Amino acid sequence: MSDAREDGSRSFYFFDIDDNLLFLPTKIYLWNAETGQEKAISSGEFAAYQPELGRPGRWQAWSVREQTFRDFRDAPGTPPRDQRFIKDLTAAISGNNWRGPSWPLLEHAARSQRPIAVITARGHQPSTIEEGFKVLAERGLIAAVPPIVGLYPVTNPKVQELIGATDPAMTIPSAKKLAIKDAVETALDTYGRDPPHRFGLSDDDPANVVLAISAMRDRKLSYPDKRFFVIDTHHTEFVKLEVFTIDDPVTAARQGRPIL
């Protein structure tokens, strides 16, 4: 089933995984150097507590270290089907409340065979992420694995090299911004640069959303005939934003009126 319209254009869906597409039981391990204790928390809890780590208050003594995100990485020499990501995914879909706010978008993409990309802070091999989609299709939770234009676990060293995120000081949102740009270019190379394609990305992290808007703005400047969207799924802030340049016809500037 082709997603292409009469003008040859397609809709591309870019997804973050955790707390956006899926709620998974993968744990993050904080470290208390004062007591020598480790504390396992969920990704949702980490998003809430991270700004407080090392600051006066409840989380002053807690920090992240090399082992903090070990369950968000692959075990060397282990087949994709036996990796932690697949185990956590299988455990989640065996229960309830595992569908994230963007899950209906994936269902639609799978049913309509709309091309997708995954842009996640995880560090698995892309083949492990793809295996997860195969599991979802095998369980009948999606109609089929959608066409994949890119899988970007941006803390994976090989993916970092691919997108140019090689500076150790680069933040996750900045790496995701590079991945978004690469995904757009790959999609255009694969499906043609002439049609007026549409690109949408969903993410639940406010910091990621800000740089996703910046990435889409940059792509809009390069490809003004394409449409770019960012879907913010942070808690109850489920909103779809279309990105325009300031001189786009939808703004007052192109109509001879002041912007503010």
Secondary structure, DSSP 8 states (H G I E B T S, - for coil): -----TTS--EEEEE--BTTTB----EEEEEETTTTEEEEEEHHHHHHHGGGTTSSSTTTTEE--GGGGGGGS--TT--GGGSHHHHHHHHHHTSSS-B-TTHHHHHHHHHHT--EEEEES----HHHHHHHHHHHHHTTSSSS---EEEEEETTSHHHHHHHT---TT--HHHHHHHHHHHHHHHHHHHH-SSS--EEEEEES-HHHHHHHHHHHHHHHHH-TTSEEEEEEEETTEEEEEE---TTSTTSGGGGTS---
